[in-house]
Amino acid sequence: MTDASTMWVEDVLADLDRTGPVPLYFQVSSTLEAAIRSGRIPAGARLENEIAIGQRLGLSRPTVRRAIQELVDKGLLVRRRGIGTQVVQGQVTRQVELTSLYEDLKNAQHEPGTRVLTHEMRPAEAGAAEHLGIPVGSDIVYLRRQRLTDGVPVALLENYLPPEFGDITTEQLEARGLYQILRARGVTIRIANQKIGARRAHGDESELLGIDKGGPVLTMERVAFDASGRAVEFGHHCYRPDMYSFETTLVAK
């Protein structure tokens, strides 16, 4: 715990009303929420554990725990194994549009980060080959990345690309979004077929997303086509539901 984190707790929660009718947990929760939304407590900041906060402020552990859980449920705080409770600037809401997650995070004033887990050429299996319109067994670019927002894992991204994109580097993938890289190479993505769903996490997804083992995840599958109608990307991604949501507008005919 840094001195700065201690200062935020003592400064932000200095004026609790211990004799009034408003429950203390609610005062703690609402005061911390206001400080996070205003930027007074910055994204990525870590809070002391519940016992330490309670001792510092003269509050019971159940009071602090309930206040923290309120903010976790709102997506303003996340609990990360081995790190503790960390501040996030609210849930990421993504319009269902032809954009990349990297661009959406940037536009929402979040700081995107990327950890490249796998970056290789491999033989195309039936599903990816069908989506990209290439023969089964031909070379294909496979990417698996962990996307973070303000230092907190929010998504796992798996993408398959035609072999001509095999010279995309890991350094490029860590610094930019995939669609930015493709556009810089002259690829214009015009249309995509997309499917949104949900399932339970499997394999190493729970660990990489910082959620309970087998917990729920949102999913998105997309095939993107360039201006000529050629498939240039097939991806299936999974997202933390407490930090991420899709938003769309429906119009009656």
N, C-alpha and C positions, 0 to 999 in steps of 0.2 A: 504494500500500500504506500503510495507516494504522499508527500506532504500536501500536494495540490488536491488530491482526492479527499483527504481529511478536511482541508479548508472548505471544499464545496459543501460537504455534509454539514459542517458547523455553521457556515455562513448562510446557506439556503434554508436550513431548518432551525434557525436561531430563535424565531418568534412563534413557537407553538403555543396555543392557548390551552393550558392544562386544566382549566376550571370551567370552560364553556361547554355548550351542548354538542359541538361538532366532535365526532370520534377522532382520536389521535391518529389512527391508521389512515383515515381519510385526509386529515391535514397533511400528513407526511406524503401521501401519494399525490395529492393535488398540487402541493408545493413543488415537489420534484418534477412532476409533469410540466408545470409552467416553466421551470428552469431549463428543462431539456428542450422544449419547443422554442424557447426564446434564444437558445444557444448559450445561455449562461453556464450550463453544464454541457461541454462539447461532446459530439459523437466520438465514440471510442473510449471515453473516460470509464474507468473502472471504480466501482463502489466497494467500500469495505464490506466484510461479511455481516450478516444480520446481528450476530452477537456483539461485534465491535461497534456497530452503529448504535445498537441499543444501550450499550454501556456508555458510549460517548454522550448520548442525549438523554440518558435516564429513562429509556423506554423498555418495555418488555420485548422479548424476542418474538412472541406471536404478533404483537402490534407491528413490528418492523417487517416481519415475514408477509403479513397480509398486505401491507402497503407496497412492498416490492412486487408481490404477485399481481396486484392490480396493474402495475406498469408493464410487467411481462405479458399479461393478457392483452394489453393494448399495443404491443409490439414496440414499446419505447425502451425496454430493457431486455436483454437476453442473458441467460445463464449458460456459460461455456465451461465444459469440463476442463479442469486444470488451470483455468484463468479466473473464473468467478463471474460476478454480475457486471455487465458492460452496457453502456449507453448506445442506443441506435436512434437515428433521427426518424423514427416513425416507420410504419410499414410501407414497403415499396408497392405502389399501385401502378400496374402497367396497362396502358391502353392496348387493346387487341388491334395492333397496326403492324405494318411491315417495317419494323425497326428491330434493332438488336438490343439485348439486355444491357450491354455496355452503354449504348447511347441513351437508353431510358434512365439509367442511373445518373449519368452525367446531366441530363436535362432536369432531373429531380433534385439537383444540387447535392448528390451523394458522390463519394469518392470510390469509383470502382477499382477493384483489384482482381488479378487473375493468377492462379497457380496452375500451370500446365502439368497434368498428371500423366498423360500419354500423348505422344505425337509421333506417328509412324505410318509407313506404307504397309498395307496388308491386303491379302486377297479379298475381294468383295463377296460377302455372303449374299444369300438369295434376297433378303429383305432390302438391304441397301442397294444392291444391284438393280432391283426392280424399280425402286424409287428414282434412281439416277439414270435409268435407261442404259445401263452398261452390262456386258456379259458377266455372269457369275464367275468368280475366280480371277477376274482381271484386277490390276492394281487399283487401289483406292487409298485416299488419305483419311486416316482416322485420328480424331482429336477428342481428348477428354480433359475438361478443364473444371476447376473449382472457381466459381465467381464469388467475390466478396464485395460487400458494401460497407464502407467505413471500417474495414478490418474484420467484419463478421461474415462468415459463410452464409450465402443466401441461395445458391443454386449449384447444381452439377450439370454440365453441358457436354453432350456427346454429339459430334458432328462428323459426317462423311462427305468428302469432296472428290470430284473427278481427279485423275492423276496429274493433270497439268498444273495443279496447285501444290504439288509436292515440294516446291522450293520455298513455300512459306516457312518462316523460321519460328522457333520457339520464342525468340526475343520479340518478334513482331506480335505474337499472340499474347505475350505478357504485357505489352505496352498499349495495345489497341484492341478494339472490337473486331470480330471476324468480318462483319459487313463493311467496316471501314477499310480493312485490308483488301477485300474484294473490289470495292469501288476504286481504290487507288490503282488497281490493276486493269481498270477499264470495264469491269463487270457492272452492268446495270440490272439490278433485281427489280422486276416489274410486278410479279404476282407470286402468291404462295398459297398452298393448301395447308391448313393448320387444324389440329385437333387438340382439345384441352380435356384433361381428366384428372383423376386422383387415384392413388393406390397406397399401399404400405411400403416403406423403405425396405430395401433388401441389400445384401452384400455389404459393402463398406459405406453405403450411402448415409446411414445414421451417424457414423463416426465423422464423416467428412462434412456433414451439415450441422453437427452439434446438436442432434435431437435424440430422443429416446429410441432405443433399438426397436425396429419395426414400426416406428411412428408414421403418421400420415404425411404424404408429400403431394403437392400439386404436380401435374405433368403437362408437358406440351410437346407435340410432335409436329414438325413442319418440313415441307418440301418447297424450296424456293426456285423460281425460274427466272432466267434472264430475258432480255428484250426479244430474243429470237425464239423463246419458248423452250430452251434447253434447261434441264434441271442442273443447278450448279451447287446445291447444298441440300443435304438431308440431315435433320437433327432431331434428337429426342432428349428433352431436358427434364429435370425435377427440381422443385423449389420448396423451401421451408414455408409452410402455410401460415405460421405466426408472423412472418416478415414479408409476405408477398401475396399479391392478389391480382387477378385480371379484371379489367373493366371494359365494357363495350356499350355502345348505344344501339338500341333497337328502334326501328322505324316501321310503323304499320303501313301496309299497302292500301 
